[in-house]
Amino acid sequence: MPLEHTPEKLREVYNEVCRTCGYENFLRIQGGARIERREGEGFSQLSLLGDRIQLTEDHTGISVEQFGRKAVAVIATALRTLGIPLILVQQTTVRITSTPNNFKNASEYLARSVFKIHSDELETFGRPTSVFGFRLVFPPTLEQPHNFNVRVECYVRDGRSLYVENVGTFKSPIQPSNTDQIEKQAQLTSDFLVNNVVKFLSTFDRRDNE
């Protein structure tokens, strides 16, 4: 059942994270509050709702290590101040862009090298066709009880690049005493994306794959 946070307690969280984590603005929203800082095209945002806490860094230049430390500080403050006994499920999303070296754009890389689709095989559609992307799902195992959901697509802002996203879901409860797990989970999600997914994609960035 969602919790109801009082305006006074939400303000307490705001005052603390502004002091320690550089947030600036406080807005009341349905079911809670949103705390944020905007700078150029990027923004940092903390949403405090009755059933979730959501922390977002978008185009701020922050590293995964910095994000992890910030997340621990923010979540620890929120749990303590709002009286939240534990977090049942955590979901961490890491996104990057990557540009193939040997293809003119990401769609050609996907079609010609990853899926090995030739232009004449697309003629059946009777119109220009762009191969857009795919998903990979990695379910939990005994050794790795978390799951990853990977998305690889052509980046809409730059057709030459791929948009690569990994969503990690962790179902081990987090209590105020072990919020450091949040930092470890962010690093695990990032490491799998950089060390495993990008490595997999790089094996197709060769013309001899056609």
N, CA, C and O of each residue as an XYZ file, in Angstrom:
840
protein
N       0.851     -1.191      0.000
C       0.000      0.000      0.000
C       0.890      1.245      0.000
O       1.808      1.343      0.815
N       0.633      2.197     -0.903
C       1.467      3.407     -0.963
C       1.441      4.192      0.346
O       0.414      4.272      1.020
N       2.589      4.767      0.690
C       2.674      5.624      1.864
C       2.196      7.025      1.521
O       2.188      7.417      0.355
N       1.804      7.769      2.526
C       1.441      9.173      2.342
C       2.482     10.016      3.063
O       2.595      9.964      4.287
N       3.244     10.794      2.296
C       4.285     11.640      2.871
C       3.736     13.032      3.117
O       3.117     13.620      2.230
N       3.952     13.562      4.296
C       3.464     14.901      4.604
C       4.342     15.947      3.920
O       5.524     15.702      3.679
N       3.770     17.114      3.606
C       4.577     18.183      3.002
C       5.776     18.564      3.853
O       6.836     18.902      3.327
N       5.609     18.510      5.166
C       6.697     18.883      6.064
C       7.884     17.921      5.932
O       9.036     18.353      5.894
N       7.594     16.613      5.862
C       8.662     15.628      5.735
C       9.329     15.709      4.356
O      10.543     15.545      4.235
N       8.532     15.959      3.333
C       9.101     16.114      1.997
C      10.030     17.325      1.947
O      11.072     17.289      1.293
N       9.646     18.390      2.638
C      10.492     19.579      2.707
C      11.795     19.296      3.447
O      12.842     19.847      3.108
N      11.725     18.438      4.456
C      12.940     18.069      5.180
C      13.926     17.357      4.252
O      15.126     17.632      4.276
N      13.405     16.442      3.440
C      14.268     15.765      2.472
C      14.866     16.786      1.517
O      16.062     16.747      1.228
N      14.036     17.696      1.028
C      14.488     18.727      0.093
C      15.619     19.559      0.689
O      16.635     19.788      0.033
N      15.448     20.010      1.924
C      16.469     20.846      2.563
C      17.799     20.104      2.680
O      18.860     20.695      2.478
N      17.745     18.814      3.005
C      18.968     18.040      3.187
C      19.660     17.773      1.855
O      20.871     17.965      1.745
N      18.906     17.327      0.827
C      19.562     16.982     -0.446
C      20.009     18.230     -1.204
O      20.937     18.158     -2.010
N      19.377     19.350     -0.965
C      19.884     20.598     -1.556
C      21.258     20.932     -0.976
O      22.151     21.398     -1.684
N      21.405     20.687      0.304
C      22.665     21.000      0.979
C      23.767     20.033      0.574
O      24.909     20.450      0.384
N      23.442     18.735      0.437
C      24.470     17.718      0.227
C      24.651     17.310     -1.233
O      25.729     16.855     -1.615
N      23.611     17.465     -2.055
C      23.663     16.907     -3.413
C      23.376     17.922     -4.518
O      23.289     17.549     -5.688
N      23.230     19.191     -4.165
C      23.153     20.227     -5.184
C      21.819     20.433     -5.870
O      21.763     21.088     -6.910
N      20.727     19.884     -5.309
C      19.415     20.147     -5.903
C      18.981     21.582     -5.596
O      19.503     22.221     -4.682
N      18.018     22.075     -6.377
C      17.628     23.480     -6.235
C      16.121     23.704     -6.100
O      15.698     24.521     -5.283
N      15.310     23.002     -6.877
C      13.885     23.312     -6.968
C      13.026     22.228     -6.328
O      13.349     21.042     -6.397
N      11.941     22.648     -5.711
C      11.000     21.750     -5.050
C       9.615     21.975     -5.646
O       9.116     23.100     -5.668
N       8.993     20.889     -6.132
C       7.655     20.998     -6.705
C       6.764     19.904     -6.111
O       7.143     18.733     -6.079
N       5.591     20.294     -5.646
C       4.612     19.307     -5.192
C       3.941     18.691     -6.409
O       3.510     19.411     -7.309
N       3.850     17.379     -6.447
C       3.163     16.672     -7.525
C       2.178     15.693     -6.904
O       2.193     15.476     -5.692
N       1.328     15.106     -7.727
C       0.339     14.160     -7.235
C       1.014     13.010     -6.496
O       1.806     12.269     -7.078
N       0.697     12.865     -5.212
C       1.233     11.759     -4.425
C       2.603     11.979     -3.826
O       3.148     11.067     -3.204
N       3.193     13.184     -3.993
C       4.508     13.402     -3.412
C       5.153     14.687     -3.859
O       4.510     15.737     -3.879
N       6.434     14.613     -4.223
C       7.180     15.814     -4.604
C       8.263     15.455     -5.609
O       8.709     14.310     -5.695
N       8.676     16.474     -6.370
C       9.796     16.325     -7.289
C      10.819     17.395     -6.960
O      10.488     18.577     -6.859
N      12.058     16.974     -6.795
C      13.169     17.860     -6.453
C      14.157     17.798     -7.612
O      14.497     16.708     -8.071
N      14.624     18.951     -8.095
C      15.434     18.893     -9.315
C      16.440     20.031     -9.400
O      16.398     21.009     -8.652
N      17.326     19.852    -10.333
C      18.281     20.891    -10.713
C      18.476     20.797    -12.220
O      18.743     19.712    -12.736
N      18.351     21.893    -12.925
C      18.522     21.921    -14.374
C      19.733     22.770    -14.730
O      19.981     23.824    -14.146
N      20.486     22.263    -15.724
C      21.687     22.963    -16.162
C      21.890     22.696    -17.648
O      22.265     21.587    -18.030
N      21.646     23.698    -18.490
C      21.736     23.515    -19.931
C      20.702     22.515    -20.411
O      19.522     22.631    -20.083
N      21.146     21.517    -21.200
C      20.240     20.487    -21.686
C      20.056     19.348    -20.687
O      19.197     18.490    -20.891
N      20.826     19.323    -19.633
C      20.758     18.233    -18.679
C      19.960     18.583    -17.432
O      19.675     19.749    -17.161
N      19.606     17.540    -16.676
C      18.900     17.771    -15.422
C      19.120     16.610    -14.460
O      19.305     15.462    -14.866
N      19.095     16.944    -13.170
C      19.072     15.953    -12.093
C      17.687     16.022    -11.469
O      17.157     17.111    -11.248
N      17.102     14.868    -11.186
C      15.724     14.866    -10.696
C      15.528     13.756     -9.670
O      15.972     12.625     -9.865
N      14.861     14.097     -8.586
C      14.507     13.153     -7.536
C      13.001     13.223     -7.338
O      12.467     14.272     -6.977
N      12.310     12.102     -7.577
C      10.863     12.039     -7.377
C      10.576     11.190     -6.150
O      11.053     10.060     -6.045
N       9.796     11.734     -5.222
C       9.420     11.042     -3.994
C       7.914     10.803     -4.033
O       7.125     11.735     -3.880
N       7.527      9.555     -4.239
C       6.120      9.191     -4.344
C       5.771      8.169     -3.272
O       6.647      7.666     -2.568
N       4.499      7.874     -3.158
C       4.061      6.964     -2.108
C       4.547      5.542     -2.281
O       4.677      4.809     -1.301
N       4.819      5.136     -3.523
C       5.228      3.752     -3.771
C       6.606      3.624     -4.394
O       7.027      2.517     -4.728
N       7.324      4.741     -4.558
C       8.649      4.642     -5.163
C       9.472      5.913     -4.935
O       8.945      6.992     -4.662
N      10.777      5.732     -5.060
C      11.725      6.846     -5.103
C      12.469      6.714     -6.419
O      13.038      5.661     -6.707
N      12.471      7.769     -7.219
C      13.116      7.705     -8.534
C      14.171      8.794     -8.650
O      13.892      9.975     -8.438
N      15.385      8.379     -8.989
C      16.518      9.292     -9.129
C      16.998      9.253    -10.575
O      17.292      8.182    -11.106
N      17.080     10.430    -11.218
C      17.437     10.501    -12.636
C      18.566     11.500    -12.846
O      18.555     12.601    -12.296
N      19.551     11.085    -13.663
C      20.601     11.987    -14.141
C      20.582     11.914    -15.662
O      20.873     10.865    -16.236
N      20.249     13.003    -16.309
C      20.116     13.011    -17.763
C      21.016     14.081    -18.360
O      20.799     15.274    -18.144
N      22.041     13.648    -19.122
C      22.982     14.561    -19.773
C      23.614     15.549    -18.789
O      23.726     16.742    -19.071
N      24.024     15.031    -17.633
C      24.693     15.889    -16.654
C      26.201     15.653    -16.616
O      26.917     16.378    -15.925
N      26.694     14.655    -17.343
C      28.118     14.354    -17.341
C      28.589     13.603    -16.119
O      29.794     13.453    -15.917
N      27.671     13.129    -15.299
C      28.038     12.432    -14.069
C      28.476     11.004    -14.407
O      27.882     10.364    -15.275
N      29.504     10.507    -13.731
C      29.963      9.138    -13.949
C      29.100      8.167    -13.153
O      28.334      8.577    -12.281
N      29.229      6.872    -13.458
C      28.476      5.866    -12.708
C      28.902      5.867    -11.243
O      28.066      5.716    -10.353
N      30.193      6.034    -10.992
C      30.685      6.077     -9.616
C      30.074      7.256     -8.857
O      29.645      7.114     -7.712
N      30.040      8.410     -9.506
C      29.445      9.585     -8.871
C      27.955      9.403     -8.655
O      27.422      9.784     -7.613
N      27.278      8.816     -9.645
C      25.849      8.557     -9.503
C      25.581      7.618     -8.329
O      24.657      7.837     -7.546
N      26.401      6.565     -8.215
C      26.210      5.611     -7.126
C      26.339      6.260     -5.763
O      25.528      6.006     -4.873
N      27.354      7.098     -5.592
C      27.535      7.779     -4.305
C      26.381      8.734     -4.028
O      25.902      8.834     -2.898
N      25.940      9.434     -5.070
C      24.825     10.357     -4.898
C      23.547      9.603     -4.544
O      22.787     10.034     -3.677
N      23.313      8.481     -5.214
C      22.114      7.681     -4.955
C      22.089      7.197     -3.510
O      21.046      7.245     -2.859
N      23.226      6.733     -3.004
C      23.288      6.264     -1.619
C      22.938      7.402     -0.661
O      22.161      7.208      0.274
N      23.509      8.588     -0.889
C      23.243      9.727     -0.011
C      21.787     10.134     -0.053
O      21.179     10.391      0.986
N      21.220     10.196     -1.255
C      19.825     10.625     -1.411
C      18.870      9.607     -0.802
O      17.966      9.981     -0.055
N      19.056      8.329     -1.110
C      18.157      7.280     -0.621
C      18.246      7.160      0.892
O      17.225      6.991      1.559
N      19.452      7.244      1.443
C      19.603      7.163      2.898
C      18.841      8.299      3.583
O      18.186      8.085      4.603
N      18.927      9.506      3.019
C      18.195     10.656      3.577
C      16.691     10.438      3.485
O      15.968     10.689      4.449
N      16.219      9.976      2.346
C      14.786      9.779      2.140
C      14.224      8.700      3.066
O      13.160      8.888      3.655
N      14.920      7.581      3.200
C      14.441      6.502      4.068
C      14.353      6.967      5.515
O      13.365      6.720      6.206
N      15.405      7.642      5.958
C      15.446      8.101      7.348
C      14.377      9.148      7.625
O      13.666      9.057      8.626
N      14.259     10.127      6.761
C      13.359     11.257      7.007
C      11.894     10.878      6.824
O      11.039     11.321      7.591
N      11.601     10.070      5.825
C      10.208      9.712      5.531
C       9.746      8.479      6.290
O       8.579      8.097      6.199
N      10.655      7.849      7.045
C      10.274      6.685      7.839
C       9.965      5.458      7.002
O       9.103      4.656      7.365
N      10.662      5.306      5.886
C      10.460      4.141      5.023
C      11.328      3.006      5.551
O      12.547      3.166      5.623
N      10.741      1.849      5.929
C      11.525      0.786      6.564
C      12.456      0.042      5.627
O      13.522     -0.407      6.050
N      12.077     -0.101      4.347
C      12.937     -0.799      3.396
C      12.439     -0.571      1.978
O      11.299     -0.162      1.758
N      13.325     -0.848      1.016
C      12.985     -0.817     -0.403
C      12.949     -2.260     -0.880
O      13.934     -2.985     -0.739
N      11.828     -2.681     -1.440
C      11.661     -4.079     -1.824
C      12.366     -4.420     -3.131
O      13.031     -5.452     -3.223
N      12.229     -3.566     -4.142
C      12.787     -3.833     -5.464
C      13.525     -2.589     -5.937
O      13.046     -1.470     -5.751
N      14.692     -2.784     -6.548
C      15.458     -1.673     -7.106
C      15.645     -1.906     -8.598
O      15.907     -3.024     -9.044
N      15.507     -0.847     -9.341
C      15.725     -0.927    -10.787
C      16.681      0.190    -11.195
O      16.447      1.365    -10.915
N      17.761     -0.206    -11.862
C      18.787      0.741    -12.298
C      18.896      0.707    -13.811
O      19.004     -0.367    -14.403
N      18.867      1.874    -14.442
C      18.963      1.972    -15.898
C      20.209      2.771    -16.269
O      20.418      3.880    -15.777
N      21.032      2.196    -17.140
C      22.232      2.871    -17.649
C      22.110      2.934    -19.161
O      21.797      1.930    -19.801
N      22.356      4.112    -19.742
C      22.242      4.309    -21.184
C      23.526      4.925    -21.724
O      24.130      5.797    -21.098
N      23.932      4.449    -22.908
C      25.073      5.036    -23.601
C      24.752      5.106    -25.095
O      23.772      4.519    -25.555
N      25.584      5.826    -25.842
C      25.525      5.785    -27.299
C      26.869      5.279    -27.816
O      27.916      5.521    -27.216
N      26.814      4.572    -28.942
C      28.020      3.989    -29.525
C      27.924      4.073    -31.040
O      26.862      3.810    -31.604
N      29.011      4.435    -31.707
C      28.999      4.630    -33.154
C      29.840      3.559    -33.850
O      31.034      3.447    -33.575
N      29.238      2.768    -34.748
C      30.024      1.786    -35.516
C      31.094      2.478    -36.350
O      30.873      3.576    -36.861
N      32.253      1.839    -36.490
C      33.357      2.429    -37.244
C      33.301      2.114    -38.731
O      33.806      2.887    -39.546
N      32.692      0.984    -39.096
C      32.818      0.491    -40.462
C      31.527      0.520    -41.275
O      31.439     -0.115    -42.326
N      30.534      1.251    -40.796
C      29.265      1.366    -41.511
C      28.831      2.823    -41.497
O      29.141      3.562    -40.564
N      28.106      3.234    -42.545
C      27.758      4.646    -42.667
C      26.753      5.099    -41.621
O      26.710      6.277    -41.266
N      25.942      4.167    -41.126
C      24.995      4.518    -40.069
C      24.629      3.273    -39.266
O      25.002      2.158    -39.632
N      23.897      3.469    -38.172
C      23.556      2.366    -37.279
C      22.599      1.378    -37.931
O      22.690      0.175    -37.683
N      21.683      1.868    -38.762
C      20.732      0.971    -39.420
C      21.444      0.005    -40.367
O      21.111     -1.179    -40.414
N      22.428      0.510    -41.122
C      23.193     -0.354    -42.017
C      23.979     -1.391    -41.214
O      24.042     -2.560    -41.595
N      24.573     -0.963    -40.110
C      25.307     -1.885    -39.235
C      24.400     -3.008    -38.748
O      24.791     -4.175    -38.785
N      23.186     -2.672    -38.290
C      22.258     -3.687    -37.788
C      21.809     -4.626    -38.904
O      21.805     -5.846    -38.743
N      21.428     -4.030    -40.048
C      20.886     -4.834    -41.144
C      21.947     -5.721    -41.781
O      21.730     -6.920    -41.956
N      23.088     -5.144    -42.128
C      24.092     -5.869    -42.903
C      24.944     -6.812    -42.066
O      25.294     -7.903    -42.518
N      25.282     -6.394    -40.837
C      26.237     -7.190    -40.070
C      25.590     -7.998    -38.952
O      25.882     -9.184    -38.801
N      24.706     -7.369    -38.158
C      24.089     -8.099    -37.046
C      23.059     -9.104    -37.567
O      23.103    -10.282    -37.210
N      22.130     -8.637    -38.414
C      21.059     -9.506    -38.895
C      21.326    -10.108    -40.276
O      20.619    -11.017    -40.711
N      22.354     -9.593    -40.962
C      22.722    -10.089    -42.299
C      21.541    -10.070    -43.277
O      21.273    -11.040    -43.986
N      20.846     -8.921    -43.283
C      19.753     -8.718    -44.225
C      20.288     -7.899    -45.393
O      20.863     -6.833    -45.176
N      20.118     -8.360    -46.605
C      20.579     -7.635    -47.787
C      19.445     -6.807    -48.374
O      18.271     -7.117    -48.175
N      19.800     -5.769    -49.087
C      18.817     -4.811    -49.594
C      17.738     -5.469    -50.448
O      16.574     -5.076    -50.376
N      18.109     -6.473    -51.262
C      17.104     -7.110    -52.108
C      16.076     -7.892    -51.289
O      14.950     -8.093    -51.743
N      16.452     -8.331    -50.092
C      15.516     -9.053    -49.225
C      14.486     -8.116    -48.591
O      13.450     -8.571    -48.107
N      14.763     -6.829    -48.593
C      13.827     -5.852    -48.046
C      12.863     -5.305    -49.104
O      11.925     -4.576    -48.781
N      13.099     -5.659    -50.349
C      12.264     -5.120    -51.430
C      10.818     -5.574    -51.338
O       9.931     -4.926    -51.893
N      10.565     -6.687    -50.641
C       9.198     -7.178    -50.507
C       8.287     -6.188    -49.800
O       7.069     -6.241    -49.967
N       8.869     -5.273    -49.001
C       8.053     -4.273    -48.309
C       7.554     -3.189    -49.253
O       6.565     -2.519    -48.955
N       8.216     -3.009    -50.374
C       7.771     -2.040    -51.360
C       7.973     -0.595    -50.965
O       7.331      0.293    -51.526
N       8.847     -0.341    -50.014
C       9.133      1.035    -49.590
C      10.442      1.051    -48.818
O      10.891      0.007    -48.346
N      11.063      2.219    -48.681
C      12.323      2.285    -47.932
C      12.154      1.728    -46.516
O      11.147      1.981    -45.855
N      13.137      0.979    -46.071
C      13.050      0.292    -44.778
C      14.291      0.591    -43.944
O      15.414      0.567    -44.447
N      14.070      0.871    -42.668
C      15.177      1.089    -41.743
C      15.122      0.034    -40.651
O      14.125     -0.065    -39.936
N      16.173     -0.750    -40.513
C      16.256     -1.722    -39.428
C      16.597     -0.953    -38.152
O      17.605     -0.248    -38.103
N      15.762     -1.087    -37.121
C      15.859     -0.166    -35.998
C      16.562     -0.721    -34.768
O      17.346      0.002    -34.153
N      16.319     -1.980    -34.377
C      16.973     -2.449    -33.163
C      16.501     -3.807    -32.705
O      15.773     -4.505    -33.412
N      16.941     -4.182    -31.469
C      16.561     -5.469    -30.900
C      16.706     -5.408    -29.382
O      17.270     -4.464    -28.830
N      16.176     -6.455    -28.717
C      16.256     -6.547    -27.263
C      16.926     -7.867    -26.876
O      16.837     -8.864    -27.592
N      17.594     -7.842    -25.733
C      18.201     -9.029    -25.146
C      17.757     -9.114    -23.685
O      17.832     -8.125    -22.956
N      17.300    -10.280    -23.260
C      16.840    -10.468    -21.882
C      17.732    -11.497    -21.197
O      17.982    -12.574    -21.737
N      18.212    -11.153    -19.997
C      19.084    -12.028    -19.228
C      18.406    -12.322    -17.889
O      18.496    -11.511    -16.967
N      17.725    -13.474    -17.767
C      16.988    -13.784    -16.535
C      17.935    -14.100    -15.381
O      19.122    -14.342    -15.597
N      17.411    -14.096    -14.158
C      18.245    -14.391    -12.988
C      18.781    -15.817    -13.008
O      18.179    -16.714    -13.597
N      19.919    -16.009    -12.355
C      20.486    -17.343    -12.136
C      20.814    -17.475    -10.651
O      20.697    -16.507     -9.899
N      21.220    -18.663    -10.234
C      21.602    -18.849     -8.832
C      22.799    -17.986     -8.475
O      22.862    -17.426     -7.380
N      23.750    -17.878     -9.396
C      24.958    -17.088     -9.133
C      24.710    -15.596     -9.293
O      25.346    -14.782     -8.623
N      23.789    -15.237    -10.176
C      23.482    -13.826    -10.447
C      21.963    -13.628    -10.357
O      21.273    -13.700    -11.374
N      21.439    -13.381     -9.157
C      19.996    -13.362     -8.938
C      19.264    -12.146     -9.499
O      18.042    -12.056     -9.384
N      19.984    -11.226    -10.093
C      19.348    -10.070    -10.732
C      19.121    -10.369    -12.205
O      19.723    -11.293    -12.753
N      18.259     -9.596    -12.846
C      18.071     -9.769    -14.290
C      18.394     -8.469    -15.017
O      18.256     -7.378    -14.464
N      18.829     -8.609    -16.271
C      19.138     -7.464    -17.123
C      18.242     -7.510    -18.361
O      17.965     -8.576    -18.911
N      17.807     -6.348    -18.773
C      17.006     -6.207    -19.994
C      17.700     -5.156    -20.859
O      17.727     -3.974    -20.516
N      18.260     -5.603    -21.984
C      19.086     -4.740    -22.824
C      18.322     -4.350    -24.083
O      17.669     -5.179    -24.717
N      18.418     -3.070    -24.432
C      17.790     -2.570    -25.656
C      18.865     -1.922    -26.525
O      19.649     -1.107    -26.038
N      18.905     -2.279    -27.810
C      19.847     -1.714    -28.767
C      19.037     -1.161    -29.934
O      18.297     -1.896    -30.587
N      19.179      0.141    -30.193
C      18.386      0.790    -31.237
C      19.220      1.831    -31.962
O      20.265      2.257    -31.470
N      18.754      2.234    -33.125
C      19.319      3.411    -33.778
C      18.974      4.637    -32.927
O      17.840      4.789    -32.471
N      19.946      5.491    -32.724
C      19.747      6.682    -31.893
C      19.009      7.740    -32.706
O      19.487      8.172    -33.755
N      17.839      8.155    -32.216
C      16.996      9.050    -33.014
C      17.629     10.430    -33.210
O      17.308     11.122    -34.176
N      18.526     10.836    -32.305
C      19.155     12.151    -32.430
C      20.341     12.155    -33.391
O      20.762     13.209    -33.869
N      20.872     10.972    -33.667
C      22.032     10.859    -34.548
C      21.986      9.488    -35.210
O      22.307      8.485    -34.573
N      21.591      9.433    -36.483
C      21.404      8.172    -37.177
C      22.655      7.328    -37.293
O      22.560      6.130    -37.557
N      23.829      7.921    -37.103
C      25.068      7.133    -37.178
C      25.270      6.275    -35.933
O      25.987      5.276    -35.983
N      24.656      6.646    -34.838
C      24.959      6.012    -33.558
C      23.876      5.033    -33.108
O      22.719      5.107    -33.522
N      24.300      4.121    -32.251
C      23.397      3.215    -31.565
C      23.074      3.765    -30.180
O      23.931      4.336    -29.506
N      21.833      3.585    -29.776
C      21.402      3.860    -28.403
C      21.363      2.511    -27.694
O      20.638      1.610    -28.115
N      22.138      2.365    -26.620
C      22.251      1.085    -25.924
C      21.856      1.290    -24.461
O      22.404      2.152    -23.774
N      20.904      0.490    -23.998
C      20.354      0.660    -22.646
C      20.334     -0.675    -21.916
O      19.996     -1.705    -22.498
N      20.696     -0.651    -20.649
C      20.583     -1.834    -19.798
C      19.761     -1.479    -18.565
O      20.090     -0.538    -17.843
N      18.691     -2.237    -18.329
C      17.858     -2.069    -17.140
C      18.107     -3.261    -16.220
O      17.775     -4.395    -16.564
N      18.685     -3.005    -15.066
C      18.936     -4.056    -14.088
C      17.864     -4.048    -13.013
O      17.540     -2.993    -12.468
N      17.310     -5.213    -12.702
C      16.291     -5.331    -11.664
C      16.823     -6.221    -10.547
O      17.237     -7.356    -10.782
N      16.805     -5.686     -9.329
C      17.358     -6.361     -8.156
C      16.257     -6.494     -7.113
O      15.615     -5.509     -6.750
N      16.039     -7.718     -6.631
C      14.906     -7.980     -5.734
C      15.333     -8.313     -4.313
O      14.548     -8.871     -3.547
N      16.561     -7.981     -3.955
C      17.002     -8.135     -2.567
C      16.644     -6.864     -1.803
O      17.114     -5.788     -2.172
N      15.830     -6.950     -0.751
C      15.408     -5.742     -0.033
C      16.579     -4.929      0.497
O      17.599     -5.474      0.919
N      16.409     -3.633      0.464
C      17.421     -2.718      0.988
C      16.838     -1.975      2.182
O      15.778     -1.357      2.093
N      17.550     -2.047      3.297
C      17.161     -1.353      4.519
C      18.064     -0.137      4.718
O      19.103     -0.030      4.065
N      17.688      0.771      5.601
C      18.539      1.946      5.834
C      19.980      1.612      6.191
O      20.877      2.426      5.974
N      20.209      0.419      6.737
C      21.560      0.038      7.155
C      22.432     -0.483      6.008
O      23.646     -0.602      6.174
N      21.840     -0.797      4.849
C      22.661     -1.327      3.754
C      22.388     -0.634      2.419
O      22.316     -1.280      1.374
N      22.240      0.687      2.471
C      21.997      1.447      1.240
C      23.202      1.444      0.305
O      23.080      1.828     -0.858
N      24.365      1.014      0.799
C      25.537      0.937     -0.081
C      25.323     -0.062     -1.220
O      26.034     -0.015     -2.224
N      24.344     -0.969     -1.071
C      24.026     -1.907     -2.140
C      23.577     -1.190     -3.412
O      23.776     -1.698     -4.516
N      22.980     -0.026     -3.262
C      22.511      0.738     -4.421
C      23.678      1.109     -5.324
O      23.577      1.016     -6.548
N      24.781      1.526     -4.723
C      25.975      1.881     -5.491
C      26.534      0.660     -6.223
O      26.941      0.767     -7.379
N      26.557     -0.490     -5.564
C      27.067     -1.714     -6.178
C      26.189     -2.148     -7.351
O      26.695     -2.619     -8.370
N      24.878     -1.989     -7.203
C      23.954     -2.393     -8.262
C      24.085     -1.497     -9.486
O      24.001     -1.977    -10.617
N      24.289     -0.211     -9.275
C      24.509      0.706    -10.396
C      25.774      0.317    -11.152
O      25.811      0.359    -12.382
N      26.816     -0.065    -10.402
C      28.077     -0.455    -11.042
C      27.921     -1.765    -11.804
O      28.466     -1.907    -12.899
N      27.182     -2.729    -11.241
C      26.947     -4.002    -11.924
C      26.218     -3.787    -13.250
O      26.563     -4.391    -14.266
N      25.212     -2.923    -13.225
C      24.428     -2.649    -14.428
C      25.290     -1.987    -15.488
O      25.203     -2.334    -16.666
N      26.114     -1.042    -15.082
C      27.006     -0.355    -16.013
C      28.078     -1.289    -16.551
O      28.365     -1.283    -17.749
N      28.675     -2.093    -15.670
C      29.742     -2.993    -16.101
C      29.249     -3.994    -17.136
O      29.956     -4.288    -18.101
N      28.048     -4.518    -16.946
C      27.518     -5.488    -17.916
C      27.307     -4.814    -19.271
O      27.567     -5.409    -20.316
N      26.838     -3.576    -19.241
C      26.613     -2.844    -20.487
C      27.931     -2.592    -21.216
O      28.041     -2.851    -22.414
N      28.923     -2.089    -20.497
C      30.196     -1.709    -21.114
C      31.057     -2.924    -21.446
O      31.626     -3.003    -22.535
N      31.156     -3.866    -20.517
C      32.086     -4.983    -20.690
C      31.516     -6.141    -21.487
O      32.269     -6.875    -22.128
N      30.205     -6.321    -21.461
C      29.601     -7.468    -22.136
C      28.830     -7.071    -23.391
O      29.069     -7.612    -24.470
N      27.904     -6.123    -23.246
C      27.062     -5.757    -24.389
C      27.868     -5.051    -25.474
O      27.762     -5.403    -26.648
N      28.662     -4.072    -25.101
C      29.457     -3.346    -26.094
C      30.476     -4.275    -26.738
O      30.733     -4.175    -27.938
N      31.051     -5.163    -25.965
C      31.987     -6.146    -26.535
C      31.281     -7.021    -27.565
O      31.835     -7.289    -28.631
N      30.057     -7.470    -27.256
C      29.265     -8.258    -28.197
C      28.999     -7.467    -29.471
O      29.173     -7.995    -30.569
N      28.582     -6.219    -29.342
C      28.275     -5.399    -30.515
C      29.520     -5.143    -31.364
O      29.433     -5.076    -32.590
N      30.666     -5.001    -30.722
C      31.898     -4.695    -31.464
C      32.315     -5.846    -32.379
O      32.998     -5.623    -33.378
N      31.909     -7.083    -32.044
C      32.286     -8.210    -32.901
C      31.603     -8.143    -34.264
O      32.040     -8.811    -35.201
N      30.541     -7.352    -34.391
C      29.828     -7.214    -35.668
C      30.273     -5.978    -36.452
O      29.796     -5.733    -37.560
N      31.180     -5.208    -35.874
C      31.602     -3.962    -36.546
C      32.756     -4.252    -37.505
O      33.826     -3.648    -37.428
N      32.498     -5.201    -38.415
C      33.495     -5.580    -39.423
C      32.774     -5.866    -40.728
O      31.717     -6.496    -40.736
N      33.341     -5.407    -41.815
C      32.739     -5.627    -43.116
C      32.751     -7.096    -43.515
O      31.920     -7.517    -44.319
N      33.683     -7.894    -42.968
C      33.730     -9.300    -43.359
C      32.594    -10.112    -42.751
O      32.452    -11.302    -43.034
N      31.755     -9.438    -41.880
C      30.567    -10.100    -41.355
C      29.429    -10.134    -42.346
O      28.458    -10.866    -42.154
N      29.538     -9.329    -43.438
C      28.431     -9.238    -44.396
C      28.308    -10.544    -45.186
O      27.433    -10.667    -46.043
